[in-house]
Amino acid sequence: MTGRRRSLPALEVLDDLCLRPLVLPRPERRLLIRLHALARRIQGGPLAGHAAALLSRIPEAAPVLLATGAGATPHLPHGETDGPPGVVFLARALHRLRRARPVLLTEARMTAPLTAAAAAVDLSAPIEPLPEGAPSPEGAAGLLRRHRPAALVVVEKLGENERGVIHDMRGTDVSASHASLAGLILAAKEAGILTVAIGDRGNEVGFGLVAGALPASALHRRRCACPCGGTILCTVATEALVVAAVSNWGAYAVTAALALLNGREDLLPEPAAEAAVREACVGAGARDGVTREVAPTVDGTPPEAQAAVVSLLRAAVTAGRSPRRPPARRIRAAR
């Protein structure tokens, strides 16, 4: 039996833990669960485990691009608290596991929180600013040519819908204030580079993997509020997609799956380190993407929820790696 099949029950738990929607209205909860189910059906099992299995096979010491970027001006001038922490802990895990050389990507106005997040865990990684607005095919090709990455991982990065428009969760057109990754994803796939995405609302890069499988009734609920007349659902697809209630939690679940599949508990985020990274993001200007407040909350979920998710993921990995005890023998009473 392979390590992944042996770990399957624990991998199911990881998916379940990062899918707990604490603050979503009921219609959005239902859609999130539907998106998760579609992604599982397409990918054939637990999502975090699938992404981790692919990332576990990247070559030793290879460059890996990790991108994030959500939040439009004026309400979120330096981006969200969701995204940078997930990117940083995934980058750290891949560096520890495969000696990967992470390169972090985000919009120029969001580099300060990402820089602070990386510094909080002593992660040494260059950060490349992405140009906002219309995509540049030459820019995508140049980025891949410069770094020659083994993988492109995207956490909480807003992407285009079927009309080529980028929306926030409220359905507003935010294309002008976000970088497009559509060209980079396409170029990476054509070059045979692994692409992995993590998102939580459907308007992030990666959801193109499931967009075509959603019925019209579900798409109607994701109609945008701008003149494009489309939905907020992103149609940019990646090879692997992790659907979570909070994108950071999905990234933490992938690190947990990496730890479980490779027997490396040092790949997991620590609750204190996760709090430090989040606080560093806020100190550098990041805000909660839902409340828009300058606070160490993420998508409206409190600091205690972040600590609980990290602690439960760690416990699931520990339990999943513990040898199973044989069933107790029933001893018959003497007559």
Stockholm file with secondary structure:
# STOCKHOLM 1.0

chainA/1-335         MTGRRRSLPALEVLDDLCLRPLVLPRPERRLLIRLHALARRIQGGPLAGHAAALLSRIPEAAPVLLATGAGATPHLPHGETDGPPGVVFLARALHRLRRARPVLLTEARMTAPLTAAAAAVDLSAPIEPLPEGAPSPEGAAGLLRRHRPAALVVVEKLGENERGVIHDMRGTDVSASHASLAGLILAAKEAGILTVAIGDRGNEVGFGLVAGALPASALHRRRCACPCGGTILCTVATEALVVAAVSNWGAYAVTAALALLNGREDLLPEPAAEAAVREACVGAGARDGVTREVAPTVDGTPPEAQAAVVSLLRAAVTAGRSPRRPPARRIRAAR
#=GR chainA/1-335 SS CCHHHHTHHHHHHHHHHTTCCSSCCHHHHHHHHHHHHHHHHHHTSCHHHHHHHHHTTSCTTCEEEEEEECCCTTTSTTCBSSSHHHHHHHHHHHHHHHCCEEEEEEEGGGHHHHHHHHHHTTCCCCEEEECCBSCCHHHHHHHHHHHCCSEEEEEEEBCBCTTSCBBCTTCCBCGGGSBCCHHHHHHHHHTTCEEEEEESSSCBTBBHHHHTTSCHHHHHTTBCSSTTCSBSCCCCBCSEEEECSSHHHHHHHHHHHHHHHHTCGGGSCCHHHHHHHHHHHHHTTCBCTTTCCSSSCBTTBCHHHHHHHHHHHHHHHHHHHSCCCCCCCCCCCCC
#=GC SS_cons         CCHHHHTHHHHHHHHHHTTCCSSCCHHHHHHHHHHHHHHHHHHTSCHHHHHHHHHTTSCTTCEEEEEEECCCTTTSTTCBSSSHHHHHHHHHHHHHHHCCEEEEEEEGGGHHHHHHHHHHTTCCCCEEEECCBSCCHHHHHHHHHHHCCSEEEEEEEBCBCTTSCBBCTTCCBCGGGSBCCHHHHHHHHHTTCEEEEEESSSCBTBBHHHHTTSCHHHHHTTBCSSTTCSBSCCCCBCSEEEECSSHHHHHHHHHHHHHHHHTCGGGSCCHHHHHHHHHHHHHTTCBCTTTCCSSSCBTTBCHHHHHHHHHHHHHHHHHHHSCCCCCCCCCCCCC
//
